Amino acid sequence: MKKVALTVAVLALGLAACEDNAPDNATSTVNTVEMEANADTAAAANAVDNALDATENAADNAADATDNAADATENAAENAAQ
């Protein structure tokens, strides 16, 4: 009889210790989704920034190439005149 009473007491304490975590789990899920959305947004913004930087670099390189070609033409003309 003592074993039964002890078992019942242990089970009762075990059940009492169990807490419904569903609200906490739901909140955690919402926070995780929000954090993932923020990370995706940041990644997309970085991708746009990188694309803009690459475009600016390409335009700068094209301008430099044009300047170099003009300098080469001028140098060729000066060399031909000598």
C-alpha positions in Angstrom: 0.0 0.0 0.0 2.9 2.3 0.8 4.4 1.6 -2.7 1.1 2.5 -4.4 0.8 5.7 -2.3 4.4 6.7 -3.1 3.9 5.9 -6.8 0.7 8.0 -6.9 2.5 10.9 -5.1 5.5 10.8 -7.5 3.1 10.7 -10.5 1.1 13.6 -9.1 4.2 15.7 -8.5 5.5 14.8 -12.0 2.2 15.9 -13.6 2.1 19.0 -11.4 5.6 19.9 -12.7 4.5 19.6 -16.3 3.5 22.9 -17.6 1.8 23.7 -20.9 4.5 25.3 -23.0 2.3 25.8 -26.0 2.0 29.6 -25.6 5.8 29.9 -25.2 6.4 27.7 -28.2 4.0 29.8 -30.3 5.8 33.0 -29.3 9.1 31.4 -30.0 7.9 30.4 -33.4 6.7 33.9 -34.2 10.0 35.3 -33.1 11.9 32.8 -35.2 9.8 33.7 -38.3 10.3 37.4 -37.7 14.1 37.0 -37.3 14.3 34.9 -40.4 12.3 37.5 -42.3 14.6 40.3 -41.0 17.6 38.2 -42.1 16.2 37.7 -45.5 15.4 41.4 -45.8 19.0 42.3 -44.8 20.4 39.8 -47.3 18.3 41.2 -50.1 19.3 44.8 -49.2 23.0 43.7 -49.2 22.5 42.0 -52.6 21.1 45.3 -54.0 23.9 47.3 -52.5 26.5 44.9 -54.0 24.8 45.1 -57.4 24.8 48.9 -57.2 28.5 48.8 -56.2 29.3 46.5 -59.1 27.5 48.7 -61.6 29.3 51.8 -60.3 32.6 50.0 -60.6 31.8 48.9 -64.1 31.0 52.5 -65.1 34.2 53.8 -63.5 36.2 51.1 -65.3 34.6 52.1 -68.6 35.4 55.8 -68.0 38.9 54.9 -67.2 39.2 52.8 -70.3 37.9 55.7 -72.4 40.5 58.0 -70.8 43.2 55.5 -71.4 42.2 55.2 -75.1 42.2 58.9 -75.5 45.6 59.1 -73.9 46.9 56.4 -76.1 45.6 58.2 -79.2 47.2 61.5 -78.1 50.5 59.7 -77.4 50.4 58.0 -80.8 49.8 61.4 -82.5 52.6 63.0 -80.6 55.0 60.1 -81.5 54.0 60.3 -85.1 54.7 64.0 -85.2 58.3 63.5 -84.0 
